[in-house]
Structure formats: structure tokens, C-alpha cells
Amino acid sequence: MGEEVAQVVIAESGLVPPLSETPTGALWLSPLDLLKANRGHTPLLHFYRPSSSPAGGATDFFDVARLKAALGKALVAFYPLAGRLDVDQDGRLQIDCGGQGALLLVAHSSHLTVDDLSDFKPSPELKRQLVPGLDSDEAARIMCAIQVTFFKCGGVAVGTALHHLAMDGYGASHFFQTWSAFSRDGVRAVVELPFHDRALLSPRDPPFVRPDALSLLHPALNLSELSGDPVATEVFLLGKGHVSALKRICGGASTFSALSAHVWRCICLARRLPPGSTTRLVFPANVRRILTPPLPDRYFGNAVMVLAAASKTQDIIAGGLASVAGRIRGVIGRMDDELVRSAVDQLVLAKSDGRVAARGSLPLTDVRVISWLGMPLYDADFSWGKPVAVLRAESNRGGFVHLMDQGGDGGVRVVVCAETAILGDFKRLLYDNLLLHSML
């Protein structure tokens, strides 16, 4: 596949500004936004096959002019994505909203087909060829970059690089829904406007951290390359039946809690962690409905806080999955308005702005599970049908696990980046243990 991917050629490159006038000036970023500064741009891919019965009478598959016009309309509402990363006079990061525009590339491959990528496994090569590269200092300031790649088979990949500092996955999903709606329905599109006032997540004055909060909040990323263990990314598919069995084993836990408990236990076993060591499951949680009053449903920004469930390894390995899932649910259940405010204030007190480069791997005792479950990423129908697959183009941090829906069939894609040496054991444990538990 590598040689074929290398045949991708950029045919067009340009900026797409908002179609009409938008607010200008500096957009203040909350501490939860600043925490994501080191994540840079999230490399996401939507894959499409040609549709024999396009919606709205459209026949020109992924017409570039139509996509551009729809993008210009979407950027009116999502104007921070047309801006540029900037700093204020005190050196604090902000977004300069000047309507500069999103970067749009059009590319072609004379050899590659969608079926050549049927495993849809993240890789550096996939990102390099199908997602815009923003390597220069000036390009890195762009908030939104898009590459539309046309394949030999007639299929298309829409690769996007959205700066994580601008929004979380919920905000990104809202943007894709809006852009695709304008492309699909034109002037008849019904869209919900995003909410941009990030002052709702301002720190308190003075900042205060609730005494018990530190046991639940996870500190900023502590990545290291000192271990020298090479890492690789693999994708494991769990069907609807597997997911249902796990939830039943875990006493009716949510899909996230059940899957996270199973993954956590399998990684502890595969890594052969000492029984007396302390292991942590770290995960981001959406706080939109936790705050009092709740944030607007269409809040556009980062509204997630990072929680941690810690335990002795022997308790994770020897305890039943229902017990492990219960630990995760217990942490989630303790979220409230005061905990969220403490999380924001803790970032201010720690002077954490996320500017340290996020490279390397987590400690071998830790695993970070990021859930994209339930996000409407598959709703991005630009008028030619829904995507056949949606995935991160690259996952290269050891200890990170992404949970993603498998195209609406009830299954889940478990994307694991971990030490190459343990992936074989992890796969065996993931499936064999599930089979064993489902027979009990």
C-alpha cells in the first residue's frame, strides 16, 4: 500500500474564507482549551464510495465547487475555524478571528482505491498523504485545513486537520454536520448555531480546588520516550454481540464503562504489571451537562475534563469485570459542578497551558481511553451518501486507546497504540477473555 499511497498528488491549494462578514478580534480561550494546545491538529479521515442514488439530484460526485461554497457558509457560523492561532501581550494563546480562511487542498491518486485501505488502520503514511501537512510555523497557526482526495475507484477521502485548541470532538462533529448539511441541502439546510462564549468556563477569583478533587483529576500529560519500547497501532473490532455481552457481564454498565474495564484489565495482563503496582485508567469526560446551569448544547470549545480511576493491579486483574466497571462508574458518578470548577482552577494554579510537546508514551502503568462513541461523525453526508468509515489518520502515543462506533451497526472499533511486544497477548486476552466471560 505504501507505494500506492505515495502516488497522491496535490492538484489545488487555496484558502476558503467565510462567505459573509464575521465577528473579528481576539477570541479568549478557557483553561480547558489551553490544555489542548500541545495536541495540535487532530488528523481525521472520512472515506466515501460513489453513490448510485445521490440525494438532492446531485450527480457530480464530491463536486469541489459545491464543497467550497458549503464550507464558506459553515465558516460564517464557525468563524474561529477561519482564524489563526495567536498570543496576547502577556504571551497567552488566543485565536485571531480575522476571517483569514480555512485551507482546502484537492488531491488525486491514479493508483489507490478505497478498498486498498479497507483495514482503515491509522498510520503515519495515511496521515502524511491524506491529511494536510501543517509543518511550518505559519501553517501551524491555521485552525482548519482540509484535503479532498479522489481515488482511482471514484471514491473519496476527506482528510481534516482541526486544531484541538479550538474545539473538542463534540464541537468538531457539529462542524461536520453543518458543513455537510449546507453541501447536501443548500439554502434549505436546517442548522443549529454554535455558541462561542468561552467565559462560561473561566476560572474563579480566587481559584479554589476542592480537597477531594485531586484524587479524581488527572494531571497534565506525562509522556516519556525513555523506555525505548517501540509502539505500534492495531485496530480490534468488537461486534454488537460482543459489546452486549460485555455490558451484561458488567451488570448493565454503559458501553464506555464496560469496554474501558475490559481494555484496562487486558492491558494490565499483557504488560505483566506487578500485582502490587498502582495502575490508572485515564479518560476525558464531557462536562456540558454537569455544570450548573449546564453549558449550551452547542457550546463550541473544549468542554471535557480528564478523570482518573486508580487501583492496585492485582485488584484489576483478580476482580471481576463488573467490579472494574464499577470503579469507573464511581469516578464518573462523582462529577458535579464543583468538581468541574476545581478542574479549571487547578489548571490555573498549576499554570498549565499545554504548550509542552505531546510526544512519547504514557507510563506503562497507565492507559488513556478516549471515547468517540455516540458522536455523529457518520452523519457527514455531503449529498453523496454517508461515509463508509471514519477514523483518526494516525495514533502514535503509547498507552492511548480510542473507542469509535463501527458505522452504526452496533459494533465498536478499539484502536490501540501500545508496545509492539504486548499487542499479540492483548489481542488474545481481548477476545479469549470475552468469550470465556460470555460463557459463564
C-alpha positions as CSV (number, residue, x, y, z in Angstrom):
1,M,0.0,0.0,0.0
2,G,2.9,2.4,0.8
3,E,4.0,2.8,-2.8
4,E,0.4,3.4,-4.0
5,V,-0.3,6.0,-1.3
6,A,2.8,7.8,-2.4
7,Q,1.0,8.4,-5.7
8,V,-1.3,11.0,-4.1
9,V,-0.7,14.3,-5.9
10,I,-1.9,17.8,-4.8
11,A,-3.7,19.4,-7.7
12,E,-5.1,22.5,-6.0
13,S,-4.5,24.5,-2.8
14,G,-6.2,27.7,-1.6
15,L,-7.9,29.4,1.3
16,V,-11.7,29.4,1.7
17,P,-12.9,32.4,3.7
18,P,-16.3,32.8,5.4
19,L,-19.0,33.7,2.8
20,S,-20.1,36.8,4.7
21,E,-18.8,39.1,7.4
22,T,-18.0,37.5,10.7
23,P,-17.0,38.8,14.2
24,T,-13.4,40.0,14.4
25,G,-10.8,40.3,17.1
26,A,-9.2,38.0,19.6
27,L,-11.2,35.0,21.0
28,W,-10.4,34.3,24.6
29,L,-9.6,30.7,25.4
30,S,-10.5,28.9,28.6
31,P,-8.1,26.8,30.7
32,L,-9.7,23.7,29.2
33,D,-8.9,25.0,25.7
34,L,-5.3,25.8,26.6
35,L,-4.8,22.3,28.0
36,K,-5.2,21.0,24.4
37,A,-2.6,23.4,22.9
38,N,0.1,20.7,22.7
39,R,-2.3,18.3,20.8
40,G,-2.0,20.4,17.7
41,H,-4.3,19.4,14.8
42,T,-6.5,16.2,15.1
43,P,-6.0,14.2,11.9
44,L,-9.4,12.8,10.9
45,L,-10.5,10.9,7.8
46,H,-13.9,10.3,6.3
47,F,-14.0,7.7,3.4
48,Y,-16.7,7.6,0.8
49,R,-17.7,5.3,-2.0
50,P,-19.7,6.7,-5.0
51,S,-23.4,6.6,-4.5
52,S,-25.7,5.3,-7.3
53,S,-28.6,7.4,-5.9
54,P,-27.3,10.7,-4.6
55,A,-29.5,12.9,-2.5
56,G,-30.9,16.2,-3.9
57,G,-30.3,15.1,-7.5
58,A,-26.5,15.7,-7.3
59,T,-24.6,13.6,-9.8
60,D,-21.1,15.1,-9.8
61,F,-19.6,13.1,-7.0
62,F,-17.9,15.4,-4.5
63,D,-18.0,18.5,-6.7
64,V,-15.3,20.7,-5.4
65,A,-17.1,24.0,-6.1
66,R,-20.1,22.8,-4.1
67,L,-17.9,21.8,-1.2
68,K,-16.1,25.2,-1.2
69,A,-19.4,27.1,-1.2
70,A,-20.8,25.0,1.6
71,L,-17.5,25.4,3.6
72,G,-17.7,29.2,3.2
73,K,-21.3,29.1,4.6
74,A,-20.3,26.9,7.5
75,L,-17.4,29.2,8.4
76,V,-19.7,32.1,8.9
77,A,-21.1,30.3,12.0
78,F,-17.9,28.6,12.9
79,Y,-15.7,31.7,12.4
80,P,-13.0,30.7,14.8
81,L,-12.0,27.9,12.4
82,A,-11.3,30.6,9.8
83,G,-8.9,32.4,12.2
84,R,-5.3,31.9,13.2
85,L,-3.5,30.9,16.4
86,D,-2.1,34.0,18.2
87,V,-0.8,35.3,21.5
88,D,-1.8,38.3,23.5
89,Q,0.5,40.9,25.0
90,D,1.1,38.6,28.0
91,G,2.0,35.6,25.8
92,R,-1.3,33.8,26.4
93,L,-2.7,31.9,23.5
94,Q,-5.8,33.1,21.7
95,I,-7.5,32.8,18.3
96,D,-7.2,35.8,16.0
97,C,-10.6,35.9,14.3
98,G,-9.9,37.8,11.1
99,G,-11.7,35.7,8.5
100,Q,-8.4,34.5,7.1
101,G,-10.0,31.3,5.9
102,A,-9.6,27.5,6.1
103,L,-7.0,25.8,3.9
104,L,-8.5,23.5,1.3
105,L,-6.5,21.1,-0.8
106,V,-7.7,18.9,-3.7
107,A,-5.6,15.8,-4.5
108,H,-5.8,12.8,-6.8
109,S,-4.4,9.2,-6.7
110,S,-4.1,7.3,-10.0
111,H,-3.5,4.0,-8.3
112,L,-5.2,4.0,-4.8
113,T,-8.7,2.7,-4.2
114,V,-10.9,2.8,-1.0
115,D,-10.6,-1.0,-0.9
116,D,-6.8,-0.7,-0.7
117,L,-7.4,0.9,2.7
118,S,-10.2,-1.5,3.8
119,D,-8.4,-2.2,7.1
120,F,-8.7,1.5,7.9
121,K,-5.8,1.4,10.3
122,P,-4.2,4.7,11.4
123,S,-0.6,5.1,10.2
124,P,1.9,7.9,9.7
125,E,1.8,7.3,6.0
126,L,-2.0,7.6,5.9
127,K,-1.8,10.9,7.7
128,R,1.1,12.2,5.5
129,Q,-0.7,11.6,2.3
130,L,-4.4,12.1,3.0
131,V,-4.4,14.9,5.6
132,P,-3.0,18.4,5.1
133,G,0.5,18.8,6.4
134,L,0.9,21.9,8.6
135,D,4.6,21.7,9.5
136,S,5.8,25.3,9.1
137,D,5.3,27.8,11.9
138,E,2.9,29.9,9.8
139,A,0.9,26.8,8.7
140,A,0.7,25.6,12.3
141,R,-1.4,28.7,13.1
142,I,-4.2,27.6,10.8
143,M,-7.3,26.4,12.7
144,C,-8.8,24.3,10.0
145,A,-7.2,22.5,7.0
146,I,-9.0,20.1,4.6
147,Q,-7.8,17.7,1.9
148,V,-10.2,16.1,-0.5
149,T,-8.5,13.2,-2.3
150,F,-10.1,11.5,-5.3
151,F,-9.1,7.8,-5.7
152,K,-8.8,5.6,-8.9
153,C,-12.0,3.8,-8.0
154,G,-14.0,7.0,-7.8
155,G,-14.1,7.0,-4.1
156,V,-13.1,10.0,-1.9
157,A,-11.3,10.7,1.3
158,V,-11.9,13.9,3.2
159,G,-9.0,14.5,5.5
160,T,-9.2,17.2,8.0
161,A,-6.8,18.8,10.5
162,L,-8.8,20.8,13.1
163,H,-6.7,22.4,15.9
164,H,-7.7,20.8,19.2
165,L,-7.3,24.1,20.9
166,A,-10.3,25.4,19.0
167,M,-12.8,22.6,20.0
168,D,-13.3,19.1,21.3
169,G,-14.8,16.2,19.4
170,Y,-18.4,17.3,20.1
171,G,-17.7,20.7,18.5
172,A,-15.9,19.0,15.6
173,S,-18.9,16.8,15.0
174,H,-21.2,19.8,14.9
175,F,-19.0,21.5,12.3
176,F,-19.0,18.4,10.1
177,Q,-22.8,18.2,10.4
178,T,-23.2,21.9,9.4
179,W,-20.7,21.8,6.5
180,S,-22.3,18.6,5.1
181,A,-25.8,20.0,5.6
182,F,-25.0,23.1,3.5
183,S,-23.5,20.9,0.8
184,R,-26.4,18.5,0.8
185,D,-29.4,20.8,1.3
186,G,-28.2,24.2,0.1
187,V,-30.4,27.1,1.1
188,R,-32.9,24.6,2.6
189,A,-30.3,23.4,5.2
190,V,-31.5,23.5,8.8
191,V,-28.6,24.0,11.1
192,E,-28.0,24.8,14.8
193,L,-25.7,27.7,15.5
194,P,-22.6,27.1,17.7
195,F,-22.2,29.0,21.0
196,H,-18.8,30.8,21.3
197,D,-18.7,32.5,24.7
198,R,-15.9,30.6,26.5
199,A,-16.1,32.8,29.5
200,L,-18.6,30.3,30.9
201,L,-15.5,28.2,31.7
202,S,-13.5,31.0,33.3
203,P,-11.6,30.3,36.5
204,R,-12.9,31.6,39.8
205,D,-11.4,34.6,41.5
206,P,-9.6,33.5,43.6
207,P,-9.2,29.9,42.2
208,F,-10.0,27.1,44.6
209,V,-9.6,23.3,44.3
210,R,-12.0,21.1,46.3
211,P,-9.9,18.9,48.7
212,D,-11.1,15.6,47.4
213,A,-10.8,16.7,43.7
214,L,-7.1,15.8,43.3
215,S,-7.9,12.1,43.8
216,L,-10.1,12.2,40.7
217,L,-8.4,14.7,38.5
218,H,-5.6,13.6,36.3
219,P,-2.6,16.0,35.9
220,A,-1.3,17.1,32.5
221,L,0.1,14.6,30.2
222,N,3.3,13.0,31.4
223,L,4.7,11.4,28.2
224,S,8.1,9.9,28.0
225,E,10.4,8.3,25.4
226,L,12.8,7.0,28.0
227,S,11.6,3.3,27.9
228,G,12.7,2.8,24.3
229,D,9.9,0.3,23.7
230,P,8.7,0.6,20.1
231,V,5.0,1.2,19.8
232,A,2.5,0.2,17.1
233,T,-1.2,0.8,16.4
234,E,-3.7,-2.0,15.9
235,V,-7.5,-2.0,15.3
236,F,-9.7,-4.6,17.0
237,L,-13.3,-5.0,16.1
238,L,-15.9,-5.9,18.6
239,G,-19.3,-6.8,17.1
240,K,-22.7,-5.8,18.6
241,G,-22.9,-9.2,20.2
242,H,-19.5,-8.8,21.9
243,V,-20.5,-5.3,23.2
244,S,-23.8,-6.6,24.5
245,A,-22.1,-9.5,26.3
246,L,-19.6,-7.1,27.9
247,K,-22.4,-4.8,29.2
248,R,-24.3,-7.8,30.6
249,I,-21.2,-9.1,32.3
250,C,-20.6,-5.7,33.8
251,G,-24.1,-5.5,35.3
252,G,-25.7,-3.3,32.7
253,A,-22.8,-0.7,32.7
254,S,-22.6,1.8,29.8
255,T,-20.7,0.8,26.7
256,F,-17.9,3.1,27.7
257,S,-17.5,1.7,31.2
258,A,-17.8,-1.9,30.1
259,L,-15.3,-1.6,27.2
260,S,-12.9,0.5,29.3
261,A,-12.9,-2.1,32.1
262,H,-12.2,-4.9,29.7
263,V,-9.4,-3.0,27.9
264,W,-7.8,-1.9,31.2
265,R,-7.7,-5.4,32.5
266,C,-6.3,-6.9,29.3
267,I,-3.5,-4.3,29.1
268,C,-2.5,-4.9,32.7
269,L,-2.3,-8.6,32.0
270,A,-0.5,-8.2,28.7
271,R,2.1,-5.9,30.3
272,R,2.5,-8.3,33.2
273,L,2.4,-5.5,35.7
274,P,3.5,-6.4,39.2
275,P,0.4,-7.2,41.3
276,G,1.3,-4.5,43.9
277,S,1.8,-1.7,41.4
278,T,-0.7,1.1,41.1
279,T,-2.4,1.3,37.7
280,R,-4.5,4.2,36.3
281,L,-7.2,4.4,33.7
282,V,-7.4,8.0,32.5
283,F,-10.2,9.3,30.3
284,P,-11.8,12.6,29.2
285,A,-15.4,13.3,30.2
286,N,-17.8,15.7,28.7
287,V,-18.9,18.4,31.3
288,R,-21.6,20.2,29.2
289,R,-24.5,18.8,31.2
290,I,-22.6,18.6,34.5
291,L,-22.3,22.3,35.1
292,T,-25.0,24.3,36.9
293,P,-26.5,25.8,34.9
294,P,-25.5,23.4,32.0
295,L,-23.5,24.8,29.1
296,P,-25.5,25.3,25.9
297,D,-25.8,22.1,24.0
298,R,-23.9,23.6,21.0
299,Y,-21.1,25.1,23.1
300,F,-18.1,25.3,20.7
301,G,-14.9,24.8,22.5
302,N,-13.2,22.3,24.8
303,A,-15.7,21.2,27.5
304,V,-14.0,18.0,28.7
305,M,-12.1,17.3,31.9
306,V,-9.6,14.5,32.4
307,L,-10.5,12.0,35.1
308,A,-8.5,9.1,36.6
309,A,-9.5,5.8,38.2
310,A,-6.6,4.3,40.2
311,S,-6.3,0.8,41.7
312,K,-3.8,-1.9,42.6
313,T,-3.1,-4.0,39.6
314,Q,-4.0,-7.2,41.5
315,D,-7.5,-5.8,42.1
316,I,-8.0,-5.1,38.4
317,I,-6.7,-8.5,37.3
318,A,-8.3,-10.6,40.0
319,G,-11.5,-8.7,40.4
320,G,-14.4,-9.4,38.1
321,L,-15.2,-7.1,35.2
322,A,-18.3,-5.8,36.9
323,S,-16.1,-4.7,39.8
324,V,-13.7,-2.9,37.5
325,A,-16.6,-1.2,35.6
326,G,-18.0,-0.2,38.9
327,R,-14.7,1.7,39.8
328,I,-15.0,3.6,36.5
329,R,-18.7,4.4,37.1
330,G,-17.9,5.5,40.6
331,V,-15.4,8.1,39.3
332,I,-17.9,9.4,36.7
333,G,-20.7,9.5,39.3
334,R,-18.7,11.9,41.4
335,M,-18.6,14.6,38.7
336,D,-20.5,17.7,39.6
337,D,-20.3,21.5,39.1
338,E,-17.8,22.0,41.9
339,L,-15.5,19.3,40.5
340,V,-15.5,20.9,37.1
341,R,-14.8,24.3,38.6
342,S,-12.0,22.7,40.7
343,A,-10.5,21.2,37.5
344,V,-10.5,24.6,35.8
345,D,-9.0,26.3,38.8
346,Q,-6.4,23.6,39.2
347,L,-5.1,24.3,35.7
348,V,-4.7,28.0,36.5
349,L,-2.9,27.3,39.8
350,A,-0.6,24.8,38.1
351,K,0.0,27.3,35.3
352,S,-0.7,24.6,32.8
353,D,-1.2,25.8,29.2
354,G,-0.4,22.6,27.3
355,R,2.5,24.0,25.4
356,V,4.9,21.2,26.1
357,A,5.0,18.9,23.1
358,A,2.8,15.8,23.5
359,R,5.2,13.2,22.2
360,G,6.2,9.8,23.6
361,S,4.2,7.3,25.6
362,L,2.4,7.1,28.9
363,P,3.9,5.3,31.9
364,L,3.5,1.5,31.5
365,T,1.1,1.5,34.4
366,D,-1.3,3.9,32.7
367,V,-3.8,3.6,29.9
368,R,-5.8,6.5,28.4
369,V,-9.2,5.7,26.9
370,I,-10.7,8.3,24.6
371,S,-14.3,7.7,23.6
372,W,-15.8,8.9,20.3
373,L,-18.8,6.7,20.9
374,G,-22.1,8.3,20.1
375,M,-20.5,11.2,18.2
376,P,-22.4,11.8,14.9
377,L,-19.3,11.6,12.8
378,Y,-21.1,9.2,10.3
379,D,-23.8,11.9,9.7
380,A,-21.4,13.8,7.4
381,D,-23.4,13.2,4.2
382,F,-22.4,15.9,1.7
383,S,-25.1,14.8,-0.7
384,W,-23.5,11.6,-1.9
385,G,-24.1,9.2,1.0
386,K,-22.7,8.7,4.4
387,P,-19.0,7.7,4.9
388,V,-18.1,4.0,4.9
389,A,-15.5,4.7,7.6
390,V,-14.4,7.5,9.9
391,L,-11.1,7.3,11.8
392,R,-8.1,9.1,13.1
393,A,-5.4,9.1,10.4
394,E,-2.7,8.5,13.0
395,S,-2.4,7.3,16.6
396,N,1.2,7.3,17.8
397,R,1.2,7.8,21.6
398,G,1.8,4.6,23.6
399,G,-0.9,3.8,26.1
400,F,-3.7,5.6,24.1
401,V,-6.9,3.8,23.2
402,H,-9.7,5.2,21.0
403,L,-13.2,3.8,21.1
404,M,-15.2,4.5,17.9
405,D,-18.5,3.4,16.5
406,Q,-18.3,0.9,13.7
407,G,-20.5,2.6,11.1
408,G,-23.8,2.4,13.0
409,D,-24.0,-1.4,13.2
410,G,-23.7,-1.5,17.0
411,G,-20.1,-2.7,16.9
412,V,-17.1,-0.8,18.2
413,R,-13.6,-0.2,16.8
414,V,-10.9,-0.4,19.5
415,V,-7.8,1.5,18.3
416,V,-4.9,0.6,20.5
417,C,-1.4,2.2,20.4
418,A,0.9,0.3,22.7
419,E,4.2,-1.5,22.9
420,T,4.6,-3.8,19.9
421,A,5.7,-6.6,22.1
422,I,2.4,-6.8,24.0
423,L,-0.1,-6.5,21.2
424,G,-0.3,-10.2,20.4
425,D,-1.1,-11.0,24.0
426,F,-3.5,-8.1,24.2
427,K,-5.4,-9.4,21.2
428,R,-5.7,-12.9,22.7
429,L,-6.8,-11.6,26.0
430,L,-9.3,-9.2,24.4
431,Y,-11.1,-11.9,22.6
432,D,-10.5,-15.0,24.6
433,N,-11.4,-13.4,27.9
434,L,-14.5,-12.0,26.4
435,L,-15.5,-15.4,25.1
436,L,-14.8,-17.0,28.4
437,H,-16.8,-14.5,30.3
438,S,-19.7,-14.6,27.9
439,M,-20.0,-18.4,28.6
440,L,-20.2,-18.0,32.3
